[in-house]
Amino acid sequence: MRTKTIVLLFVLVLLACVIAAGCSSRMQEQVSIDEGQSTSGGDSSLGAGVNLKDITATAQGETVVVEFSFIHGSRLLGEPEAKIGAAPAYQISVLPAPARVKVDLSIDYWDYTQQGVDTAGLLYGVFQSQTAAGEVSVYLQAGSPVSVSAREEEAKLVLTLQKLPGEPELNYFAALDAHTEYGQGLVSADLGLTPTLCGDYASVLLISGPFASEAEAQSLVARVNQSIAESIPNKQAYSVSLEENQLPPPPPPAAPSVVSSDPVFEPEQASNTADLPVLVENGRYLCTAPDGSIFYVRAFLPDAAQDEEYVLKEELWYIGKDGVHHQVDIRDFYSVERAAVSPDGRYLAILDAGMADKLLYVYNLQTGELRNLGEEGFGDNTASFVWDTRENALYAMTGYGTLQLTKYDFSLPEGERITSVEEKHGAESRIAFADGALYFADVAVGELGEIYRVDIETVEREQVAQGIDFALSPDGRYLVALVPAPGDEESVLHDLVLHDLNTGANTTLAEGVFVERGNYAFGPGSDVFYYTAATLGGESEEYPFAFLKCTITPDTEPPVFTETFLGYSKTGRFVPGSKENELYLIDYFMQNNYNFSVTYVFRDGE
């Protein structure tokens, strides 16, 4: 009997241990931290695909309970969803005034909806910040200094924010309106600036820790401005005074963004200028990849101690499908004239105009390898390039001194990839590809120039139109030629002539207009053609370019079109996007005697 009792007690103890172990796998002990402290936890073995599905905040007296709920996958992005048994790896930090709790999360998706929180002033709001390295942080903007208790409940992370007693104190801060640039890694972490919500409960800016005197804050302001002078030349830090539970006001008019204060477009029949959305400040749009990633270049001035040339250079960046800006970790460029992604999305070709040459680079987006095709014998003076839409091959008007059409075929072994398309001299011209043929213009032929078509298979060259430049529709049916206007002795006026390459018929879109070379293009569809023409001071000095659209009626001979005036623009330069009716307007602003680009998004019809 005694033996049975001992065995029974042993079994009960063992069972209790098993139950306790099971409970501990679902709920861990609560951890508490105060201002300036951090704690970490979560399951780092969950791997990729974790999704922050929901955030809820509930007031309970002097506390706020915030729950983060996680799953695997994302229906919004086409990934099947499934339950997980733990919260992902995280780190929680309690930041100084303005009171915030920062939660760093190891996640790939965030499908939660940003909603207003009603917590009786204990929690002002929730906002998110991402970095170019893919790190995701969620900030809880508290209404006063708080301590935080954290615990895990299966696939949830539960935070309890406890309001701390005390009287508000007046402090001074350095502030900078550069939350986007912070995510891009352009604001040094050594400056100690972190994101905070503003008093409008919508804007986010960067702010320092509190200082007891304004002089200390101003000292940091000077250091910040010196640090960002080259990386963010259009932004300036400033000082602000706040009480401990007060949010900073939105960026003041005295320190506005150069871009946002300078509308670039004046639409037709509008009494006010249009504030077009900004794709990127200090950035020039290049191209869109098949997966939707947007590539652009950002200008910067190198450190004089490390760069003997000390000229403005450019870095390659892209905006991923998640909306996060990422810098591509490759060499710097001088002036990227053009870039395009191969049809299969594997390669990015980059044409860089250097100080003594124009080189074509190809970056492998899968392996990270960058090839300088000039070093492989492809030419050190490349006028233009284009991808073959049927295979992983590109064509370029390139050479060493003399230009000719040349092919680089990635399907062939190294050393055999470069071949001549034809054994004839080319010209300093853009090239285009459609239906197995290449197109280019030669301004030196005749009085009006000639535009040629070269059949790649038969190597036959034929003249298809007169002109010094052109734009080819994506389907290869239409070509718009830029033709010098007759009788223009100053050679600044041109005609735009539309050619139907299927029928040979043509019609004039515009006569005697001041169109700069390249300021025209077909949209993603082949029936819409856009161009900008200088108004020569006739309509608006502030907006000197007229923006026009020609809609082509298909299957008419000669081609019939309808012209629509869209408005006036400060810039004549634009690039069609990959989406229907979406264009990117590229303007410039000057800072410290250097020109920097800014790209706006223009959506035709909105």
URDA-V677019 format. One line per field, one symbol per residue. phi: phi as a letter, one per 20 degrees, with the letter a starting at -180 (. if undefined). A space follows every 10 residues. Layout:
phi=???
This chain:
phi=.fffffffff ffffffffff fffffebdff ddcdgndcbc andfefmenf ceebccccec meccdddddc cdnbffdmdg ebfcdbefgb cdceefgffb ddcececdcb efefcfddcl nfcfrcbcbc dfenfdcddd eeeagcdcdc bdclecdddd edfdfqefde cdcecbebff fffemedfff fmecfbfefe mcfccebeff dfcfffffff gffffffege ecfeccfbdb dbefddeffg gfgfcefgff ecgeccfflc fcfeeffefb eladfdadfg enfdebdceb dffffdcffl dfccdecbdf feneeceeec fedebfeabb efgemedcec ddeefcbcdd dcdefedned defffeneod cdfabbeffd bebcdbebrd neebfcdcdf fefgncedce fbecfebfbf cccalmcdcb dcfeemedmc ddddfffeme dcedaeqdaa cdfgemedcd eedgffnefe lddcdddede ffdnfbbeeb cldedfgnea affgeedccd bdcfelmfdb ffcededccd deeflccfgd bceceeqdcf ceebcfeeeg mdcdeddccd blmcecebdd dddfnd
